[in-house]
Amino acid sequence: MKKSTLIVALAAISTMTITTAPAFAGTPRLDARETNQVGRIHNGVANGELTRPETRRLAAGQVHLRNAEARAKSDGIVTGRERAWLQHEANQQSRRIYRQKHDAQARR
């Protein structure tokens, strides 16, 4: 009797943990890219490659990317389409950082 009660209780607990576990909403690759991009912006400021207006625009782009990621995660799952869109946004931001760091403007 005790053994069957224990089995039923364990089955109920395992079912509860499976159904209450949050859906996968992590974006570790995007998080790593964001960290890398922020580092590139800081590097550009330290080296004098970015002017203040360029830095402000690039920082606003990073905020936009974080907000887009938060919207994608808001329902508890990031779909394949949302991941592709977030990668596209991160690619655009990466190109902006490269262009601004390598243009003729420099902070004096």
ROVEX-926537 format. One record per residue: residue number from 1; residue in three letters; x, y, z of N, C-alpha, C in turn. Coordinates in steps of 0.1 Angstrom, whole numbers, always signed. Each point is the difference from the previous one (the first is absolute). Layout:
REM ROVEX-926537
+-----+---------+-------+-------+-------+-------+-------+-------+-------+-------+-------+
! num ! residuo !  n_px !  n_py !  n_pz ! ca_px ! ca_py ! ca_pz !  c_px !  c_py !  c_pz !
+-----+---------+-------+-------+-------+-------+-------+-------+-------+-------+-------+
! NUM !     ALA !     X !     Y !     Z !     X !     Y !     Z !     X !     Y !     Z !
...
+-----+---------+-------+-------+-------+-------+-------+-------+-------+-------+-------+
END
This chain:
REM ROVEX-926537
+-----+---------+-------+-------+-------+-------+-------+-------+-------+-------+-------+
! num ! residuo !  n_px !  n_py !  n_pz ! ca_px ! ca_py ! ca_pz !  c_px !  c_py !  c_pz !
+-----+---------+-------+-------+-------+-------+-------+-------+-------+-------+-------+
!   1 !     MET !    +8 !   -12 !    +0 !    -8 !   +12 !    +0 !    +9 !   +13 !    +0 !
!   2 !     LYS !   +10 !    +0 !    +9 !    +8 !   +12 !    +0 !    +8 !    +2 !   -13 !
!   3 !     LYS !    +4 !   -11 !    -6 !    +8 !    +0 !   -12 !    -8 !    +6 !   -11 !
!   4 !     SER !   -13 !    -4 !    -2 !    -8 !    +6 !   -10 !    -4 !   +14 !    +2 !
!   5 !     THR !    -1 !    +4 !   +13 !    -3 !   +14 !    +3 !   +12 !    +9 !    -3 !
!   6 !     LEU !   +12 !    -5 !    +3 !   +12 !    +7 !    -3 !    +2 !    +2 !   -15 !
!   7 !     ILE !    -3 !   -10 !    -8 !    +1 !    +0 !   -15 !   -10 !   +10 !    -5 !
!   8 !     VAL !   -12 !    +0 !    +5 !   -10 !   +10 !    -5 !    +4 !   +14 !    +4 !
!   9 !     ALA !    +5 !    +2 !   +12 !    +5 !   +13 !    +4 !   +12 !    +5 !    -9 !
!  10 !     LEU !    +9 !    -9 !    -2 !   +11 !    +4 !    -9 !    -4 !    +4 !   -14 !
!  11 !     ALA !   -10 !    -8 !    -5 !    -5 !    +3 !   -13 !    -7 !   +13 !    -1 !
!  12 !     ALA !    -7 !    +3 !   +11 !    -7 !   +13 !    +0 !   +10 !   +12 !    +1 !
!  13 !     ILE !   +10 !    -2 !    +8 !   +10 !   +11 !    +1 !    +8 !    +2 !   -13 !
!  14 !     SER !    +4 !   -11 !    -7 !    +7 !    +1 !   -12 !    -9 !    +6 !   -11 !
!  15 !     THR !   -13 !    -3 !    +0 !    -9 !    +6 !   -10 !    -2 !   +15 !    +3 !
!  16 !     MET !    +0 !    +4 !   +13 !    -1 !   +14 !    +3 !   +12 !    +8 !    -4 !
!  17 !     THR !   +12 !    -6 !    +2 !   +12 !    +7 !    -4 !    +1 !    +1 !   -15 !
!  18 !     ILE !    -5 !    -9 !    -7 !    +1 !    +0 !   -15 !   -10 !   +11 !    -5 !
!  19 !     THR !   -12 !    +0 !    +5 !   -10 !    +9 !    -5 !    +3 !   +14 !    +5 !
!  20 !     THR !    +6 !    +2 !   +11 !    +2 !   +14 !    +5 !   +14 !    +5 !    -4 !
!  21 !     ALA !    +8 !    -8 !    -6 !   +13 !    +5 !    -5 !    -2 !   +11 !   -10 !
!  22 !     PRO !    +7 !   +11 !    +0 !    -2 !   +10 !   -10 !    +5 !    -4 !   -14 !
!  23 !     ALA !    -7 !    +5 !    -9 !    +4 !    -3 !   -14 !   +14 !    +6 !    -3 !
!  24 !     PHE !    +7 !    -5 !    -9 !   +14 !    +5 !    -3 !    -1 !   +14 !    -6 !
!  25 !     ALA !    +4 !   +10 !    +7 !    +0 !   +13 !    -5 !   +14 !    +6 !    +1 !
!  26 !     GLY !   +10 !    -8 !    +1 !   +14 !    +5 !    +1 !    +6 !    +3 !   -14 !
!  27 !     THR !    +8 !   +10 !    +0 !    +7 !    +3 !   -12 !   +15 !    +2 !    +3 !
!  28 !     PRO !    +7 !   -11 !    +3 !   +14 !    +2 !    +5 !    +9 !    +5 !   -11 !
!  29 !     ARG !    -2 !    -4 !   -13 !    +9 !    +5 !   -10 !    -2 !   +15 !    -2 !
!  30 !     LEU !   -13 !    +4 !    +0 !    -2 !   +14 !    -1 !    +5 !    +8 !   +11 !
!  31 !     ASP !    -1 !    -5 !   +12 !    +6 !    +6 !   +12 !   +15 !    +2 !    -1 !
!  32 !     ALA !    +7 !   -10 !    -5 !   +14 !    +1 !    -2 !    +3 !   +10 !   -11 !
!  33 !     ARG !    -7 !    +1 !   -11 !    +2 !   +10 !   -10 !    -2 !   +14 !    +5 !
!  34 !     GLU !   -11 !    +2 !    +9 !    -2 !   +13 !    +5 !   +12 !    +4 !    +9 !
!  35 !     THR !    +5 !    -9 !    +8 !   +11 !    +3 !    +8 !   +12 !    +4 !    -8 !
!  36 !     ASN !    +3 !    -8 !   -11 !   +11 !    +3 !    -9 !    -2 !   +14 !    -6 !
!  37 !     GLN !   -12 !    +3 !    -5 !    -2 !   +13 !    -6 !    +2 !   +11 !    +9 !
!  38 !     VAL !    -5 !    -1 !   +12 !    +2 !   +11 !   +10 !   +15 !    +2 !    +2 !
!  39 !     GLY !    +7 !   -11 !    +1 !   +15 !    +1 !    +2 !    +6 !    +7 !   -12 !
!  40 !     ARG !    -4 !    -3 !   -12 !    +5 !    +7 !   -12 !    -3 !   +15 !    +0 !
!  41 !     ILE !   -12 !    +4 !    +5 !    -3 !   +14 !    +2 !    +9 !    +6 !   +10 !
!  42 !     HIS !    +2 !    -6 !   +11 !    +9 !    +5 !   +11 !   +14 !    +2 !    -6 !
!  43 !     ASN !    +4 !   -10 !    -7 !   +14 !    +0 !    -6 !    +1 !   +12 !   -10 !
!  44 !     GLY !   -10 !    +2 !    -8 !    +0 !   +12 !    -9 !    +0 !   +13 !    +7 !
!  45 !     VAL !    -6 !    +1 !   +11 !    +0 !   +12 !    +8 !   +14 !    +2 !    +6 !
!  46 !     ALA !    +6 !   -10 !    +6 !   +13 !    +0 !    +6 !   +11 !    +4 !   -10 !
!  47 !     ASN !    -2 !    -5 !   -12 !   +10 !    +2 !   -11 !    -2 !   +13 !    -7 !
!  48 !     GLY !   -11 !    +7 !    +2 !    -3 !   +13 !    -7 !    -6 !    -3 !   -14 !
!  49 !     GLU !    -4 !   -12 !    -3 !    -5 !    -3 !   -13 !   -15 !    +5 !    -1 !
!  50 !     LEU !    -7 !    +1 !   +11 !   -14 !    +4 !    +0 !    -1 !   +14 !    +6 !
!  51 !     THR !    -8 !    +8 !    -7 !    -4 !   +13 !    +6 !   -11 !    -1 !    +9 !
!  52 !     ARG !    -3 !   +10 !    +8 !   -12 !    -1 !    +9 !   -13 !    -3 !    -6 !
!  53 !     PRO !    -3 !    +7 !   -11 !   -13 !    -3 !    -7 !    +0 !   -14 !    -5 !
!  54 !     GLU !   +11 !    -5 !    -6 !    +0 !   -14 !    -4 !    -2 !   -10 !   +11 !
!  55 !     THR !    +6 !    +3 !   +11 !    -1 !    -8 !   +12 !   -15 !    +0 !    +5 !
!  56 !     ARG !    -6 !   +11 !    +0 !   -14 !    +1 !    +5 !    -9 !    -8 !   -10 !
!  57 !     ARG !    +2 !    +1 !   -13 !    -8 !    -8 !    -9 !    +2 !   -15 !    +1 !
!  58 !     LEU !   +13 !    -4 !    +2 !    +3 !   -14 !    +1 !    -6 !    -5 !   +14 !
!  59 !     ALA !    +1 !    +8 !   +10 !    -6 !    -5 !   +13 !   -15 !    -1 !    -1 !
!  60 !     ALA !    -7 !    +9 !    -8 !   -14 !    -1 !    -2 !    -3 !   -12 !    -8 !
!  61 !     GLY !    +8 !    -4 !    -9 !    -2 !   -12 !    -8 !    +1 !   -13 !    +9 !
!  62 !     GLN !    +9 !    +1 !   +10 !    +1 !   -12 !    +9 !   -13 !    -1 !    +9 !
!  63 !     VAL !    -5 !   +12 !    +4 !   -12 !    +0 !    +8 !   -12 !    -5 !    -9 !
!  64 !     HIS !    +0 !    +4 !   -12 !   -10 !    -5 !   -10 !    +0 !   -16 !    -1 !
!  65 !     LEU !   +13 !    -5 !    -1 !    +1 !   -14 !    -1 !    -4 !    -7 !   +13 !
!  66 !     ARG !    +3 !    +5 !   +12 !    -4 !    -6 !   +12 !   -15 !    +0 !    +2 !
!  67 !     ASN !    -6 !   +11 !    -5 !   -15 !    +2 !    +1 !    -7 !   -11 !    -9 !
!  68 !     ALA !    +6 !    -2 !   -12 !    -5 !    -9 !   -10 !    +1 !   -14 !    +6 !
!  69 !     GLU !   +11 !    -3 !    +7 !    +2 !   -13 !    +6 !   -11 !    -2 !   +12 !
!  70 !     ALA !    -2 !   +10 !    +7 !   -10 !    +0 !   +11 !   -14 !    -3 !    -6 !
!  71 !     ARG !    -3 !    +6 !   -11 !   -13 !    -2 !    -6 !    -1 !   -14 !    -5 !
!  72 !     ALA !   +11 !    -6 !    -5 !    -1 !   -13 !    -5 !    -1 !   -10 !   +11 !
!  73 !     LYS !    +5 !    +3 !   +12 !    +0 !    -9 !   +11 !   -13 !    +2 !    +8 !
!  74 !     SER !    -8 !   +10 !    -2 !   -11 !    +4 !    +8 !   -11 !   -11 !    +1 !
!  75 !     ASP !    -1 !    -8 !   -10 !   -10 !   -11 !    +1 !    +5 !   -13 !    +6 !
!  76 !     GLY !   +13 !    +0 !    +4 !    +6 !   -12 !    +6 !    +7 !    -9 !    -9 !
!  77 !     ILE !    +0 !    +3 !   -13 !    +7 !    -9 !   -10 !    +5 !    +9 !   -12 !
!  78 !     VAL !   +12 !    -3 !    -4 !    +5 !    +8 !   -12 !    -1 !   -10 !   -12 !
!  79 !     THR !    -8 !    +3 !    -9 !    -2 !    -9 !   -12 !   +12 !    +1 !    -9 !
!  80 !     GLY !    +1 !    -9 !   -10 !   +10 !    +1 !   -10 !    +0 !   +12 !    -8 !
!  81 !     ARG !   -12 !    +5 !    -3 !    -1 !   +12 !    -8 !    +4 !   +12 !    +8 !
!  82 !     GLU !    -3 !    +0 !   +13 !    +5 !   +11 !    +9 !   +15 !    +0 !    +1 !
!  83 !     ARG !    +5 !   -12 !    +1 !   +15 !    -1 !    +1 !    +7 !    +5 !   -12 !
!  84 !     ALA !    -6 !    -3 !   -12 !    +6 !    +4 !   -13 !    -1 !   +16 !    +0 !
!  85 !     TRP !   -11 !    +5 !    +4 !    -2 !   +15 !    +0 !   +10 !    +6 !    +9 !
!  86 !     LEU !    +2 !    -5 !   +12 !    +9 !    +5 !   +10 !   +15 !    -1 !    -6 !
!  87 !     GLN !    +3 !   -10 !    -6 !   +13 !    -1 !    -6 !    +2 !   +10 !   -11 !
!  88 !     HIS !   -10 !    +2 !    -8 !    +0 !   +11 !   -10 !    +3 !   +13 !    +6 !
!  89 !     GLU !    -8 !    +3 !   +11 !    +2 !   +13 !    +6 !   +14 !    +1 !    +6 !
!  90 !     ALA !    +6 !   -11 !    +6 !   +13 !    +1 !    +5 !   +10 !    +1 !   -11 !
!  91 !     ASN !    -2 !    -6 !   -12 !    +9 !    +2 !   -11 !    +0 !   +15 !    -4 !
!  92 !     GLN !   -11 !    +6 !    -1 !    -1 !   +14 !    -4 !    +8 !    +9 !   +10 !
!  93 !     GLN !    -2 !    -3 !   +12 !    +7 !    +8 !   +11 !   +15 !    -2 !    -1 !
!  94 !     SER !    +4 !   -12 !    -3 !   +14 !    -3 !    -1 !    +6 !    +7 !   -12 !
!  95 !     ARG !    -7 !    +1 !   -11 !    +5 !    +7 !   -12 !    +1 !   +15 !    +3 !
!  96 !     ARG !   -10 !    +5 !    +8 !    +0 !   +15 !    +3 !   +12 !    +3 !    +9 !
!  97 !     ILE !    +3 !    -9 !    +9 !   +12 !    +2 !    +9 !   +13 !    +0 !    -9 !
!  98 !     TYR !    +1 !   -10 !    -9 !   +12 !    +0 !    -8 !    +1 !   +12 !    -9 !
!  99 !     ARG !   -11 !    +5 !    -6 !    +1 !   +11 !    -9 !    +4 !   +13 !    +8 !
! 100 !     GLN !    -6 !    +2 !   +12 !    +3 !   +11 !    +8 !   +14 !    +0 !    +5 !
! 101 !     LYS !    +5 !   -11 !    +4 !   +14 !    -1 !    +5 !   +10 !    +2 !   -11 !
! 102 !     HIS !    -3 !    -3 !   -13 !    +9 !    +1 !   -11 !    -2 !   +11 !    -9 !
! 103 !     ASP !    -9 !    +9 !    +4 !    -1 !   +12 !    -9 !   +10 !   +10 !    +2 !
! 104 !     ALA !    +0 !   +11 !    -7 !   +11 !   +10 !    +1 !    -1 !    +9 !   +12 !
! 105 !     GLN !   -12 !    +0 !    +7 !    -2 !    +8 !   +12 !    +8 !    -6 !   +12 !
! 106 !     ALA !    +6 !    +9 !    +8 !    +7 !    -4 !   +12 !    -3 !   +10 !   +11 !
! 107 !     ARG !    +0 !    -4 !   +12 !    -1 !    +9 !   +11 !   +13 !    +7 !    +2 !
! 108 !     ARG !    +0 !   +12 !    +3 !   +12 !    +7 !    +2 !    +3 !    +3 !   +14 !
+-----+---------+-------+-------+-------+-------+-------+-------+-------+-------+-------+
END
